[in-house]
């Protein structure tokens, strides 16, 4: 099982910073490439750019919570929640073994 994790392409866990505007303020976010990829996927599904999605998430969490202690961590957790939800809603593939009817 560990090979699934340890053989991951190092580029996936390499961090990358991006500058974006949130509520009129330019800020920089630093996330691992894997999370940027997931955020890009979520944005595409929602018909937005990644920056638009991030700004919207920030505004929504601020409206709901009133503060964000660690926004980068919030985005990572949002990505994992998205993947968990996607796993639940996608149809399960049935495994067919050879010779079993």
Order of alpha helices (4+ residues) and beta strands (2+ residues): alpha-alpha-beta-beta-alpha-alpha-alpha
